[in-house]
Structure formats: C-alpha cells, structure tokens
Amino acid sequence: MDQPVTLLGTPNIHFVSLVIIGGLAGWIGGMIVGWRHGLFTNIIVGIAGSWIGSELASTANLAVYGSFKQFLAALVGSIILLIVWRALSGRGAVL
C-alpha cells in the first residue's frame, strides 16, 4: 500500500466528491433494490457503499481510480448494503 489513503480508504477522493458520488450511488442503488429513502440516507448508504465496494475491489485486486470507477464501486457496495439492510430489517431482499 504505497499510495496515500484518504477518506474511508478511497484514494484521491475529496469530501464533497464523496458526498456527491455517495448520494447518487445511494439513490440509484435504492431504485435498483426498490427501496426509497431520504437524501441523508442516500448519502450515508452511498458513502458506506463506497467503502464496501472499494474493499471488495481491493480484495479482488481491481484498481478503483477515477470518478466513474469510484461511482461503480459505490453503487455495487450500496446495492449490497441495501440488500443486507432489508434482509436484517425483516422486509426481505427483493431484486
């Protein structure tokens, strides 16, 4: 790990970009899973999803550099997070 690590382990992403990418990823992930929630929850789910997606990509030895790849990692992580959240809350995961 020879590169600097920034917010939530995602390299080269600033806080404002993290909020924007996280909000979009959380919103689109919610639409895909079929679970609507508010703006703040979209951002939180997207940021947590960004971390999950980045960790999964790191485990699979995939580089996540650039806004588009960071968005895809956040989207995949958001979908996983929402499916797990729905399953744990008793609503059942629906795809």
Backbone atoms as SQL, in Angstrom:
CREATE TABLE atoms (id INTEGER PRIMARY KEY, chain TEXT, resi INTEGER, resn TEXT, atom TEXT, x REAL, y REAL, z REAL);
INSERT INTO atoms VALUES
  (1, 'A', 1, 'MET', 'N', 0.858, -1.178, 0.000),
  (2, 'A', 1, 'MET', 'CA', 0.000, 0.000, 0.000),
  (3, 'A', 1, 'MET', 'C', 0.897, 1.232, 0.000),
  (4, 'A', 2, 'ASP', 'N', 1.351, 1.634, -1.139),
  (5, 'A', 2, 'ASP', 'CA', 2.289, 2.733, -1.260),
  (6, 'A', 2, 'ASP', 'C', 1.635, 4.055, -1.631),
  (7, 'A', 3, 'GLN', 'N', 0.309, 4.075, -1.728),
  (8, 'A', 3, 'GLN', 'CA', -0.389, 5.299, -2.090),
  (9, 'A', 3, 'GLN', 'C', -1.059, 5.891, -0.864),
  (10, 'A', 4, 'PRO', 'N', -1.194, 7.222, -0.839),
  (11, 'A', 4, 'PRO', 'CA', -1.870, 7.836, 0.307),
  (12, 'A', 4, 'PRO', 'C', -3.344, 7.453, 0.340),
  (13, 'A', 5, 'VAL', 'N', -3.833, 7.195, 1.513),
  (14, 'A', 5, 'VAL', 'CA', -5.223, 6.812, 1.687),
  (15, 'A', 5, 'VAL', 'C', -5.959, 7.997, 2.284),
  (16, 'A', 6, 'THR', 'N', -7.103, 8.326, 1.708),
  (17, 'A', 6, 'THR', 'CA', -7.886, 9.453, 2.184),
  (18, 'A', 6, 'THR', 'C', -9.159, 8.950, 2.833),
  (19, 'A', 7, 'LEU', 'N', -10.170, 9.732, 2.775),
  (20, 'A', 7, 'LEU', 'CA', -11.426, 9.470, 3.466),
  (21, 'A', 7, 'LEU', 'C', -11.979, 8.091, 3.160),
  (22, 'A', 8, 'LEU', 'N', -12.230, 7.300, 4.187),
  (23, 'A', 8, 'LEU', 'CA', -12.801, 5.956, 4.113),
  (24, 'A', 8, 'LEU', 'C', -12.003, 5.015, 3.225),
  (25, 'A', 9, 'GLY', 'N', -10.710, 5.237, 3.119),
  (26, 'A', 9, 'GLY', 'CA', -9.857, 4.321, 2.370),
  (27, 'A', 9, 'GLY', 'C', -9.939, 4.458, 0.867),
  (28, 'A', 10, 'THR', 'N', -10.678, 5.409, 0.372),
  (29, 'A', 10, 'THR', 'CA', -10.799, 5.605, -1.066),
  (30, 'A', 10, 'THR', 'C', -9.749, 6.620, -1.509),
  (31, 'A', 11, 'PRO', 'N', -8.784, 6.210, -2.341),
  (32, 'A', 11, 'PRO', 'CA', -7.723, 7.123, -2.732),
  (33, 'A', 11, 'PRO', 'C', -8.218, 8.263, -3.624),
  (34, 'A', 12, 'ASN', 'N', -7.635, 9.425, -3.430),
  (35, 'A', 12, 'ASN', 'CA', -7.843, 10.592, -4.296),
  (36, 'A', 12, 'ASN', 'C', -9.292, 11.048, -4.407),
  (37, 'A', 13, 'ILE', 'N', -10.054, 10.949, -3.347),
  (38, 'A', 13, 'ILE', 'CA', -11.426, 11.463, -3.382),
  (39, 'A', 13, 'ILE', 'C', -11.597, 12.434, -2.221),
  (40, 'A', 14, 'HIS', 'N', -12.155, 13.577, -2.509),
  (41, 'A', 14, 'HIS', 'CA', -12.356, 14.612, -1.509),
  (42, 'A', 14, 'HIS', 'C', -13.756, 14.484, -0.918),
  (43, 'A', 15, 'PHE', 'N', -13.975, 15.165, 0.184),
  (44, 'A', 15, 'PHE', 'CA', -15.230, 15.024, 0.918),
  (45, 'A', 15, 'PHE', 'C', -16.440, 15.401, 0.066),
  (46, 'A', 16, 'VAL', 'N', -16.374, 16.508, -0.665),
  (47, 'A', 16, 'VAL', 'CA', -17.509, 16.943, -1.486),
  (48, 'A', 16, 'VAL', 'C', -17.796, 15.910, -2.582),
  (49, 'A', 17, 'SER', 'N', -16.747, 15.406, -3.208),
  (50, 'A', 17, 'SER', 'CA', -16.933, 14.365, -4.224),
  (51, 'A', 17, 'SER', 'C', -17.523, 13.115, -3.608),
  (52, 'A', 18, 'LEU', 'N', -17.085, 12.781, -2.409),
  (53, 'A', 18, 'LEU', 'CA', -17.605, 11.608, -1.716),
  (54, 'A', 18, 'LEU', 'C', -19.092, 11.754, -1.443),
  (55, 'A', 19, 'VAL', 'N', -19.525, 12.942, -1.034),
  (56, 'A', 19, 'VAL', 'CA', -20.944, 13.180, -0.757),
  (57, 'A', 19, 'VAL', 'C', -21.760, 13.108, -2.044),
  (58, 'A', 20, 'ILE', 'N', -21.265, 13.696, -3.120),
  (59, 'A', 20, 'ILE', 'CA', -21.992, 13.684, -4.392),
  (60, 'A', 20, 'ILE', 'C', -22.068, 12.278, -4.961),
  (61, 'A', 21, 'ILE', 'N', -20.925, 11.596, -5.039),
  (62, 'A', 21, 'ILE', 'CA', -20.901, 10.229, -5.563),
  (63, 'A', 21, 'ILE', 'C', -21.719, 9.318, -4.656),
  (64, 'A', 22, 'GLY', 'N', -21.573, 9.487, -3.344),
  (65, 'A', 22, 'GLY', 'CA', -22.327, 8.670, -2.396),
  (66, 'A', 22, 'GLY', 'C', -23.822, 8.887, -2.509),
  (67, 'A', 23, 'GLY', 'N', -24.236, 10.142, -2.644),
  (68, 'A', 23, 'GLY', 'CA', -25.665, 10.439, -2.789),
  (69, 'A', 23, 'GLY', 'C', -26.254, 9.820, -4.036),
  (70, 'A', 24, 'LEU', 'N', -25.547, 9.949, -5.153),
  (71, 'A', 24, 'LEU', 'CA', -26.026, 9.347, -6.404),
  (72, 'A', 24, 'LEU', 'C', -26.046, 7.826, -6.325),
  (73, 'A', 25, 'ALA', 'N', -24.986, 7.246, -5.781),
  (74, 'A', 25, 'ALA', 'CA', -24.913, 5.787, -5.678),
  (75, 'A', 25, 'ALA', 'C', -26.004, 5.258, -4.753),
  (76, 'A', 26, 'GLY', 'N', -26.239, 5.933, -3.629),
  (77, 'A', 26, 'GLY', 'CA', -27.301, 5.517, -2.711),
  (78, 'A', 26, 'GLY', 'C', -28.674, 5.637, -3.333),
  (79, 'A', 27, 'TRP', 'N', -28.899, 6.705, -4.080),
  (80, 'A', 27, 'TRP', 'CA', -30.199, 6.924, -4.730),
  (81, 'A', 27, 'TRP', 'C', -30.446, 5.871, -5.822),
  (82, 'A', 28, 'ILE', 'N', -29.459, 5.668, -6.699),
  (83, 'A', 28, 'ILE', 'CA', -29.615, 4.684, -7.773),
  (84, 'A', 28, 'ILE', 'C', -29.692, 3.272, -7.195),
  (85, 'A', 29, 'GLY', 'N', -28.879, 2.992, -6.172),
  (86, 'A', 29, 'GLY', 'CA', -28.957, 1.685, -5.514),
  (87, 'A', 29, 'GLY', 'C', -30.330, 1.435, -4.916),
  (88, 'A', 30, 'GLY', 'N', -30.920, 2.455, -4.307),
  (89, 'A', 30, 'GLY', 'CA', -32.268, 2.337, -3.765),
  (90, 'A', 30, 'GLY', 'C', -33.303, 2.083, -4.843),
  (91, 'A', 31, 'MET', 'N', -33.127, 2.721, -6.005),
  (92, 'A', 31, 'MET', 'CA', -34.056, 2.496, -7.111),
  (93, 'A', 31, 'MET', 'C', -33.920, 1.068, -7.643),
  (94, 'A', 32, 'ILE', 'N', -32.701, 0.562, -7.730),
  (95, 'A', 32, 'ILE', 'CA', -32.478, -0.795, -8.230),
  (96, 'A', 32, 'ILE', 'C', -33.065, -1.822, -7.269),
  (97, 'A', 33, 'VAL', 'N', -32.839, -1.621, -5.970),
  (98, 'A', 33, 'VAL', 'CA', -33.331, -2.559, -4.964),
  (99, 'A', 33, 'VAL', 'C', -34.830, -2.371, -4.735),
  (100, 'A', 34, 'GLY', 'N', -35.346, -1.203, -5.064),
  (101, 'A', 34, 'GLY', 'CA', -36.768, -0.927, -4.884),
  (102, 'A', 34, 'GLY', 'C', -37.100, -0.431, -3.497),
  (103, 'A', 35, 'TRP', 'N', -36.193, 0.311, -2.918),
  (104, 'A', 35, 'TRP', 'CA', -36.388, 0.817, -1.562),
  (105, 'A', 35, 'TRP', 'C', -36.094, 2.309, -1.564),
  (106, 'A', 36, 'ARG', 'N', -37.113, 3.105, -1.404),
  (107, 'A', 36, 'ARG', 'CA', -36.975, 4.566, -1.393),
  (108, 'A', 36, 'ARG', 'C', -36.649, 5.045, 0.008),
  (109, 'A', 37, 'HIS', 'N', -35.734, 5.984, 0.109),
  (110, 'A', 37, 'HIS', 'CA', -35.401, 6.612, 1.378),
  (111, 'A', 37, 'HIS', 'C', -34.947, 8.034, 1.101),
  (112, 'A', 38, 'GLY', 'N', -34.690, 8.799, 2.142),
  (113, 'A', 38, 'GLY', 'CA', -34.400, 10.219, 2.009),
  (114, 'A', 38, 'GLY', 'C', -32.992, 10.538, 1.542),
  (115, 'A', 39, 'LEU', 'N', -32.750, 11.821, 1.304),
  (116, 'A', 39, 'LEU', 'CA', -31.469, 12.302, 0.801),
  (117, 'A', 39, 'LEU', 'C', -30.327, 11.968, 1.750),
  (118, 'A', 40, 'PHE', 'N', -30.511, 12.225, 3.040),
  (119, 'A', 40, 'PHE', 'CA', -29.455, 11.959, 4.004),
  (120, 'A', 40, 'PHE', 'C', -29.119, 10.464, 4.032),
  (121, 'A', 41, 'THR', 'N', -30.135, 9.617, 3.994),
  (122, 'A', 41, 'THR', 'CA', -29.905, 8.170, 3.981),
  (123, 'A', 41, 'THR', 'C', -29.217, 7.745, 2.695),
  (124, 'A', 42, 'ASN', 'N', -29.592, 8.361, 1.559),
  (125, 'A', 42, 'ASN', 'CA', -28.906, 8.069, 0.298),
  (126, 'A', 42, 'ASN', 'C', -27.421, 8.351, 0.412),
  (127, 'A', 43, 'ILE', 'N', -27.071, 9.485, 0.988),
  (128, 'A', 43, 'ILE', 'CA', -25.664, 9.870, 1.122),
  (129, 'A', 43, 'ILE', 'C', -24.935, 8.897, 2.039),
  (130, 'A', 44, 'ILE', 'N', -25.527, 8.573, 3.183),
  (131, 'A', 44, 'ILE', 'CA', -24.889, 7.658, 4.131),
  (132, 'A', 44, 'ILE', 'C', -24.724, 6.270, 3.508),
  (133, 'A', 45, 'VAL', 'N', -25.774, 5.775, 2.854),
  (134, 'A', 45, 'VAL', 'CA', -25.703, 4.465, 2.203),
  (135, 'A', 45, 'VAL', 'C', -24.647, 4.488, 1.096),
  (136, 'A', 46, 'GLY', 'N', -24.588, 5.563, 0.336),
  (137, 'A', 46, 'GLY', 'CA', -23.598, 5.674, -0.733),
  (138, 'A', 46, 'GLY', 'C', -22.175, 5.736, -0.217),
  (139, 'A', 47, 'ILE', 'N', -21.949, 6.462, 0.869),
  (140, 'A', 47, 'ILE', 'CA', -20.605, 6.550, 1.447),
  (141, 'A', 47, 'ILE', 'C', -20.195, 5.195, 2.019),
  (142, 'A', 48, 'ALA', 'N', -21.094, 4.559, 2.757),
  (143, 'A', 48, 'ALA', 'CA', -20.795, 3.222, 3.283),
  (144, 'A', 48, 'ALA', 'C', -20.622, 2.234, 2.127),
  (145, 'A', 49, 'GLY', 'N', -21.449, 2.367, 1.105),
  (146, 'A', 49, 'GLY', 'CA', -21.327, 1.517, -0.080),
  (147, 'A', 49, 'GLY', 'C', -20.018, 1.737, -0.807),
  (148, 'A', 50, 'SER', 'N', -19.531, 2.965, -0.802),
  (149, 'A', 50, 'SER', 'CA', -18.243, 3.269, -1.408),
  (150, 'A', 50, 'SER', 'C', -17.129, 2.518, -0.698),
  (151, 'A', 51, 'TRP', 'N', -17.205, 2.501, 0.618),
  (152, 'A', 51, 'TRP', 'CA', -16.193, 1.775, 1.388),
  (153, 'A', 51, 'TRP', 'C', -16.295, 0.275, 1.114),
  (154, 'A', 52, 'ILE', 'N', -17.519, -0.268, 1.129),
  (155, 'A', 52, 'ILE', 'CA', -17.727, -1.694, 0.873),
  (156, 'A', 52, 'ILE', 'C', -17.239, -2.054, -0.530),
  (157, 'A', 53, 'GLY', 'N', -17.628, -1.269, -1.520),
  (158, 'A', 53, 'GLY', 'CA', -17.219, -1.525, -2.896),
  (159, 'A', 53, 'GLY', 'C', -15.711, -1.426, -3.085),
  (160, 'A', 54, 'SER', 'N', -15.079, -0.450, -2.426),
  (161, 'A', 54, 'SER', 'CA', -13.627, -0.302, -2.518),
  (162, 'A', 54, 'SER', 'C', -12.919, -1.488, -1.875),
  (163, 'A', 55, 'GLU', 'N', -13.433, -1.958, -0.749),
  (164, 'A', 55, 'GLU', 'CA', -12.835, -3.120, -0.083),
  (165, 'A', 55, 'GLU', 'C', -13.001, -4.380, -0.928),
  (166, 'A', 56, 'LEU', 'N', -14.175, -4.556, -1.534),
  (167, 'A', 56, 'LEU', 'CA', -14.391, -5.709, -2.411),
  (168, 'A', 56, 'LEU', 'C', -13.468, -5.655, -3.626),
  (169, 'A', 57, 'ALA', 'N', -13.317, -4.476, -4.199),
  (170, 'A', 57, 'ALA', 'CA', -12.422, -4.320, -5.348),
  (171, 'A', 57, 'ALA', 'C', -10.973, -4.593, -4.950),
  (172, 'A', 58, 'SER', 'N', -10.590, -4.132, -3.775),
  (173, 'A', 58, 'SER', 'CA', -9.241, -4.378, -3.283),
  (174, 'A', 58, 'SER', 'C', -9.008, -5.866, -3.065),
  (175, 'A', 59, 'THR', 'N', -10.009, -6.547, -2.517),
  (176, 'A', 59, 'THR', 'CA', -9.906, -7.985, -2.302),
  (177, 'A', 59, 'THR', 'C', -9.776, -8.734, -3.630),
  (178, 'A', 60, 'ALA', 'N', -10.450, -8.248, -4.654),
  (179, 'A', 60, 'ALA', 'CA', -10.403, -8.869, -5.981),
  (180, 'A', 60, 'ALA', 'C', -9.230, -8.357, -6.819),
  (181, 'A', 61, 'ASN', 'N', -8.352, -7.550, -6.219),
  (182, 'A', 61, 'ASN', 'CA', -7.192, -6.958, -6.903),
  (183, 'A', 61, 'ASN', 'C', -7.585, -6.106, -8.106),
  (184, 'A', 62, 'LEU', 'N', -8.689, -5.367, -7.969),
  (185, 'A', 62, 'LEU', 'CA', -9.124, -4.430, -9.000),
  (186, 'A', 62, 'LEU', 'C', -8.811, -3.015, -8.542),
  (187, 'A', 63, 'ALA', 'N', -8.231, -2.234, -9.420),
  (188, 'A', 63, 'ALA', 'CA', -7.913, -0.844, -9.092),
  (189, 'A', 63, 'ALA', 'C', -9.158, 0.016, -9.250),
  (190, 'A', 64, 'VAL', 'N', -9.422, 0.861, -8.253),
  (191, 'A', 64, 'VAL', 'CA', -10.570, 1.761, -8.299),
  (192, 'A', 64, 'VAL', 'C', -10.034, 3.186, -8.325),
  (193, 'A', 65, 'TYR', 'N', -9.701, 3.659, -9.528),
  (194, 'A', 65, 'TYR', 'CA', -9.203, 5.013, -9.715),
  (195, 'A', 65, 'TYR', 'C', -10.068, 5.709, -10.742),
  (196, 'A', 66, 'GLY', 'N', -10.333, 6.959, -10.499),
  (197, 'A', 66, 'GLY', 'CA', -11.184, 7.738, -11.394),
  (198, 'A', 66, 'GLY', 'C', -12.602, 7.791, -10.874),
  (199, 'A', 67, 'SER', 'N', -13.285, 8.854, -11.187),
  (200, 'A', 67, 'SER', 'CA', -14.630, 9.087, -10.670),
  (201, 'A', 67, 'SER', 'C', -15.619, 8.007, -11.088),
  (202, 'A', 68, 'PHE', 'N', -15.548, 7.546, -12.336),
  (203, 'A', 68, 'PHE', 'CA', -16.507, 6.562, -12.807),
  (204, 'A', 68, 'PHE', 'C', -16.331, 5.228, -12.079),
  (205, 'A', 69, 'LYS', 'N', -15.094, 4.779, -11.914),
  (206, 'A', 69, 'LYS', 'CA', -14.845, 3.524, -11.208),
  (207, 'A', 69, 'LYS', 'C', -15.215, 3.650, -9.737),
  (208, 'A', 70, 'GLN', 'N', -14.970, 4.812, -9.142),
  (209, 'A', 70, 'GLN', 'CA', -15.371, 5.026, -7.754),
  (210, 'A', 70, 'GLN', 'C', -16.887, 5.000, -7.632),
  (211, 'A', 71, 'PHE', 'N', -17.569, 5.573, -8.613),
  (212, 'A', 71, 'PHE', 'CA', -19.025, 5.543, -8.605),
  (213, 'A', 71, 'PHE', 'C', -19.534, 4.107, -8.734),
  (214, 'A', 72, 'LEU', 'N', -18.950, 3.321, -9.633),
  (215, 'A', 72, 'LEU', 'CA', -19.376, 1.932, -9.794),
  (216, 'A', 72, 'LEU', 'C', -19.139, 1.124, -8.523),
  (217, 'A', 73, 'ALA', 'N', -17.995, 1.343, -7.883),
  (218, 'A', 73, 'ALA', 'CA', -17.718, 0.652, -6.619),
  (219, 'A', 73, 'ALA', 'C', -18.730, 1.065, -5.557),
  (220, 'A', 74, 'ALA', 'N', -19.050, 2.355, -5.493),
  (221, 'A', 74, 'ALA', 'CA', -20.038, 2.838, -4.525),
  (222, 'A', 74, 'ALA', 'C', -21.424, 2.278, -4.830),
  (223, 'A', 75, 'LEU', 'N', -21.774, 2.176, -6.094),
  (224, 'A', 75, 'LEU', 'CA', -23.076, 1.637, -6.479),
  (225, 'A', 75, 'LEU', 'C', -23.203, 0.165, -6.102),
  (226, 'A', 76, 'VAL', 'N', -22.183, -0.622, -6.418),
  (227, 'A', 76, 'VAL', 'CA', -22.201, -2.045, -6.073),
  (228, 'A', 76, 'VAL', 'C', -22.261, -2.210, -4.554),
  (229, 'A', 77, 'GLY', 'N', -21.438, -1.443, -3.841),
  (230, 'A', 77, 'GLY', 'CA', -21.458, -1.515, -2.380),
  (231, 'A', 77, 'GLY', 'C', -22.785, -1.075, -1.792),
  (232, 'A', 78, 'SER', 'N', -23.404, -0.061, -2.381),
  (233, 'A', 78, 'SER', 'CA', -24.706, 0.420, -1.911),
  (234, 'A', 78, 'SER', 'C', -25.787, -0.633, -2.099),
  (235, 'A', 79, 'ILE', 'N', -25.771, -1.292, -3.241),
  (236, 'A', 79, 'ILE', 'CA', -26.755, -2.345, -3.504),
  (237, 'A', 79, 'ILE', 'C', -26.585, -3.479, -2.501),
  (238, 'A', 80, 'ILE', 'N', -25.344, -3.885, -2.266),
  (239, 'A', 80, 'ILE', 'CA', -25.084, -4.948, -1.279),
  (240, 'A', 80, 'ILE', 'C', -25.561, -4.519, 0.096),
  (241, 'A', 81, 'LEU', 'N', -25.227, -3.294, 0.484),
  (242, 'A', 81, 'LEU', 'CA', -25.625, -2.782, 1.796),
  (243, 'A', 81, 'LEU', 'C', -27.139, -2.744, 1.938),
  (244, 'A', 82, 'LEU', 'N', -27.849, -2.274, 0.921),
  (245, 'A', 82, 'LEU', 'CA', -29.305, -2.192, 0.990),
  (246, 'A', 82, 'LEU', 'C', -29.958, -3.574, 1.038),
  (247, 'A', 83, 'ILE', 'N', -29.412, -4.524, 0.301),
  (248, 'A', 83, 'ILE', 'CA', -29.956, -5.888, 0.340),
  (249, 'A', 83, 'ILE', 'C', -29.778, -6.482, 1.733),
  (250, 'A', 84, 'VAL', 'N', -28.594, -6.309, 2.310),
  (251, 'A', 84, 'VAL', 'CA', -28.347, -6.818, 3.664),
  (252, 'A', 84, 'VAL', 'C', -29.235, -6.097, 4.671),
  (253, 'A', 85, 'TRP', 'N', -29.369, -4.776, 4.534),
  (254, 'A', 85, 'TRP', 'CA', -30.191, -3.980, 5.444),
  (255, 'A', 85, 'TRP', 'C', -31.648, -4.452, 5.400),
  (256, 'A', 86, 'ARG', 'N', -32.167, -4.657, 4.199),
  (257, 'A', 86, 'ARG', 'CA', -33.554, -5.134, 4.062),
  (258, 'A', 86, 'ARG', 'C', -33.723, -6.523, 4.651),
  (259, 'A', 87, 'ALA', 'N', -32.746, -7.384, 4.435),
  (260, 'A', 87, 'ALA', 'CA', -32.838, -8.745, 4.965),
  (261, 'A', 87, 'ALA', 'C', -32.810, -8.740, 6.485),
  (262, 'A', 88, 'LEU', 'N', -31.976, -7.893, 7.080),
  (263, 'A', 88, 'LEU', 'CA', -31.873, -7.822, 8.529),
  (264, 'A', 88, 'LEU', 'C', -33.067, -7.118, 9.174),
  (265, 'A', 89, 'SER', 'N', -33.694, -6.221, 8.429),
  (266, 'A', 89, 'SER', 'CA', -34.839, -5.482, 8.997),
  (267, 'A', 89, 'SER', 'C', -36.148, -6.241, 8.833),
  (268, 'A', 90, 'GLY', 'N', -36.120, -7.402, 8.189),
  (269, 'A', 90, 'GLY', 'CA', -37.311, -8.216, 8.054),
  (270, 'A', 90, 'GLY', 'C', -38.168, -7.886, 6.853),
  (271, 'A', 91, 'ARG', 'N', -37.724, -6.991, 6.010),
  (272, 'A', 91, 'ARG', 'CA', -38.510, -6.630, 4.823),
  (273, 'A', 91, 'ARG', 'C', -38.215, -7.561, 3.652),
  (274, 'A', 92, 'GLY', 'N', -37.140, -8.321, 3.750),
  (275, 'A', 92, 'GLY', 'CA', -36.779, -9.253, 2.674),
  (276, 'A', 92, 'GLY', 'C', -36.149, -8.538, 1.506),
  (277, 'A', 93, 'ALA', 'N', -35.129, -9.131, 0.955),
  (278, 'A', 93, 'ALA', 'CA', -34.436, -8.547, -0.186),
  (279, 'A', 93, 'ALA', 'C', -35.198, -8.908, -1.453),
  (280, 'A', 94, 'VAL', 'N', -35.519, -7.900, -2.240),
  (281, 'A', 94, 'VAL', 'CA', -36.258, -8.109, -3.470),
  (282, 'A', 94, 'VAL', 'C', -35.430, -7.517, -4.614),
  (283, 'A', 95, 'LEU', 'N', -35.155, -8.321, -5.610),
  (284, 'A', 95, 'LEU', 'CA', -34.475, -7.834, -6.803),
  (285, 'A', 95, 'LEU', 'C', -35.272, -8.142, -8.019);
